[in-house]
Amino acid sequence: MLKLQAVTLRRVFLGAILFVALLVSVPLLTLAVGGGPSAGDWRTATHRPAGLAPDPAAHPAAVVQVYAARTFGWRGAFAVHTWLAAKPAGADEYARYEVIGWYARSGRSAVSVKDGRTPDTEWFGARPTLLRDLRGAEAEAIIAKLAGAVASYP
C-alpha cells in the first residue's frame, strides 16, 4: 500500500514538473521564434508601415481593418497589442483606434483616436498581423458605430 502511494505521488510530482516546464517553454519559444522585439530601447523602436492597408486614394470604398502585433520586451511572449483602422467611403486617410492603458494613468481617456496615421505601422518594432478586413457596406456599418463605442468606453 505504501509503495503504491509512493508511485502515485512520484507520478503526480513528475506530471507537475512537466506542466510547469510546458508553461515556461511556450513563452520562451514565442520570443525565440519571432515574437515581438525584446531587445533595445522602446523609444527608438521602428514604426514602419507594413503595407497591409489599401491605399486610400486608390480604394474609394469604406475599409475597416483589425491588426495585432506582439508587445515590446518580455511581455511580447504573453500579449499582443490590437487596434482598428477605419476609412469611410471616399475618405483620403485612415483613423486609427486603439486602447492605450498608460493614457488612463495620466487621467486621459484610454482610447486613442488618431486621424491620418498610417493604419498598419509596426508596434514598437513588431510587424502587425491583419486579423480582419471589412470593406464596403459591412465596413460602413462598423464605422457608423465607432464614435458611440469610443464615447462609451469605460
Secondary structure, DSSP 8 states (H G I E B T S, - for coil): -HHHHHHHHHHHHHHHHHHHHHHHHHHHHHHHTT-S--SS-GGG----B-S-S--TTT--S-EEEEEEEE-SGGGGGT-EEEEEEEE-TT-SS-EEEEE-HHHHHTTS-SEEEEET--TTB-BTTB--EEEEEEETHHHHHHHHHHHHHHHT--
